[in-house]
Amino acid sequence: MTYLEILESYNLTALQWAAICFAVFLLGLSKSGIKGIGILIVVMLAFVFGEKASTGVLLPMLIVADIFAVIYYNRHAQWGFIKKLIPWMVVGVLIGVWVGNDISEVLFKRIMAVIIIVSVLIMFYTENRSSKDIPNNKLFSTTTGFLTGFTSMVGNLAGPISNIYFLTMRLPKNEFIGTIAWLFFIINVFKLPFHFFVWKTISTDTLVLNTVLIPAIILGFFVGVAIVKLISNLNYRRFILIVTALGGVVMLFR
């Protein structure tokens, strides 16, 4: 099939194309540091492709956006956090591959909704607790790493959980963005073989679709960079909290 024939084979309506392009633009925004909108991206792509299939459509675009993010924010990455979380994220991904391969779409949606709601509740508690001590509990980082890997594999919904962790660590804005950029670049590349060979959600056809959407990723990324520069550290924390909470509500009632 030719390039154009592959795109036509999707039989997408104008509304679906608009939803996909807007979702990918938001993806660029998200990777630039406008965190908390990842749930909206997942919802829109799931609307077009279905929950599980959308994870394979999204993953290559996530990696493209990750590359821009790690290049731009590289000097701000805090590698101590990355080394602490990555091993447990790998475990979470592997469990997600096993569980998610046979899970029904109804149960899949319910699991994702519960994870988001719990994440939002924990985040509100974290922000409003009287003690501002940074938790160094190994169980906290281990659980966060595992859940981040698991939710990243089964639905690309690890954002709220990683947001909670790094908000709790009280990282400044640029360190927050740079550390998360490297964290997800590493784990998203690790996930690729499973989508190709186990779930088979990535194919030549989905990669062709991805290439068409790359300009929207780039546009979203640089628009987001300009916006992030205008936001103070305090307001950035508040923004992440509010948008993640709104995303959780959307995920629950969609």
N, C-alpha and C positions, 0 to 999 in steps of 0.2 A: 504493500500500500504506500501511496505517496504521503508526504507530510500533510497536505491539505485533506486527503481522504481520511487520514487518522483523526484529524480534528473534527471532520464532519461526522465520523462514526459515533461520536459522543451524543449527537442529536440534542445539543443544548439549546434551550430557548434564550431569548434576549435577556429575560429576567435572571436566568441561571448564570449566563456570562457576566452580567452586572454584579451578581452576588460573589462570584469567584474573583473577579478583578478587585472588588472592594475588600474582600477577605485578604487577598494577597498584599494589597496596599497596607492594610492594617498589620500584616505580618512584618513588613518593613518597618513600620512605626514601632512595633513591639520590640524588635531586635535592636532598635536604636536606643532603647531605654524607656519607652512609654509602656511600662509593664502593666499587666492586669487585663489587657484586652484580648489575650490569647483565647479565652473561652468563646468570645464572639467569632473569632476566626474558625474555631472548631465547629461551632454551631452552623455557620454559613456553609462550610464545605460539606458537613454531614447532611445538610438540607439538600444539596445537589447530588452527592455521590453515595450517601449512606454512611453510618458511623464507622464501620471497620475499613471499608474501601477508602474513605477519605484520609485515613492515617497514612496510607501509602502515597496518595496524591500529594499530601502536605510535606512529607519528610524531606524529599530532595530540595524543596523550596526553603524549608527551615535551614538546611545546610548551607545553601547559597547565602541566605541572610546572616547566618552565623559567621560566615567567612568575612563579610563586611564588618560585622560587629567586633570580631577578634582583632582585625587589622586596626580598626579605629580606636578601640578602647584597650588595646593590649597592655599598655604601660600601667594601667590601673588594676590589673588582675591580681588578686590575693591568692597565691598558689597554695598556701597552707589550708585554706578551706576546700579548695578543689581536691587536694590529695586526701583530705579527710572523708569527703563525700563520694568520690568516684567509685571506690571498691564496692560500696553498698548499693550505689546506683546500678552497677553492673549486675549484681545479684537481683535487684528489682526488675531489671529488664528481662533477665532470663526467666524469672517466675512469670512475668507478664507474657512472654512468648508462649509459655506452656499453657497458662490459663486462658489467655485471650484467643488462642487459635481455635478453640471449640465453644467459646462463650456465645450465647444468643444475643442478638442486638438489643432486645428488651432489657435483659439483665445487664448488658454492657452499659446502656444509658443510665440505669439505676445506680450502678456502682460509681460511675463518673459523677452523677449528681450528688450522691452521699459524700464522696471525697471532697467536692467543692464546698458543700455546706459546712462540713466539719472544719475544713481549712479556714473558712471565713470566720467561724466562731472562735477558733484558736487565735486568729490574727487580731480580732477585736479584744480578746482577753489580754494578749501580749501588749498591745498598745496602751491599754488602760490600767494595767496592774501598777500598784504603788511602787514596787521595787523595779529599779532600772538596771539591776545587775545583769550582765551578759552571761547566759547559761553555758557552762563548759561541760555539761553532762554528756558522757560518751553515748548514752542511750538516746539522747536527743538528736545528735548528729547521725547516729546509725539508723534510727527510725526515719529521719528526714531523707537520708540518702536512699534507703530502700523504697520508700513511698514515691520519691521523685522518679526513680528509675521505673518503677512499676507503672505509675500513671503516665509517664512519658511513652512507654511502649504500648499500653492498651488504648490510649486516646489522645496522645500529645497534650495532656492536661496537667503537666507537672508544674506549670507556672505558679499557681497559687501556693503550692507547698514550698517551692524554693523561695518565693517572695516572703513567706512567713519566716523561714529560717534566716534569711539575710536581713530582714527588718529587725528580727530579734538580735542578730549580731551587731546591729546599729552601724552598718557600713555606710560611709558617705556615698553620695549619689554616683559618682564616677566609678568608685570601687565596687559598688553594688552591680552596676551594669557590666563592667569589665570582667568581674569574676563569674557572673552568670553566663556571659557570652562564651567564655572558654569551657565552662562546665557543660553546657548544652551542645557546643560544637563537638566535643569529645564523645558524648553519649549518643548524639544523633548519628555520627559516623559509625559507631559501634552497632547501632540498630539496623543499619542498611542491609547487611546480609540476611537478616531474619525476614525482612519485608520482601526481599528478592526470592529467597529459596524456601522459606517455611510458610509464611502467610501468602506469598505470591500477590501482594498488593501493589508492587511496583513492576511495571512492564515497559516495553518500548513505547507503547501508546501513552502511558501516564508521563513518561519522560518527555515525549514530544509536547504534550500539554504544558508541562512545566516550563519548557524553553520559551513558549509564547508569553508566559506570565512574568518572566524575570524583570522586564522593565518596570512593572508595577512594584516589585520588591525594592528595586533600587530607588525609585521615586519616594516610596514610603520611608525608606531608611533615612534619606537625607532631609526630608521634611521633619522627621522625628528628631534627628540630631539638632536641627535648628530650634525645635521646641524645647528639648531638654536643657539647652544652654540658658533658657530664660527662666527655668524653675529652680528655686532655692532648695537646699537639702531638706529643710523642714517641710516645705510644701510638696516636695517630691515624695516623702514618706506618706503624707496625707493622701496624695493622689493615688499612690499604689494601693493603699488600704481601701479607699472608696471604690475605685474602679474594679478591684478584685471582688469586693462584696457585691457590686452590681452584676458582675459577670456570673457570680454564683447563683444569683436570683434568676438570671436569664437561663442558665443551664437547668435549673430545677423545673421551671415552668414552660420551657420551650415545647 
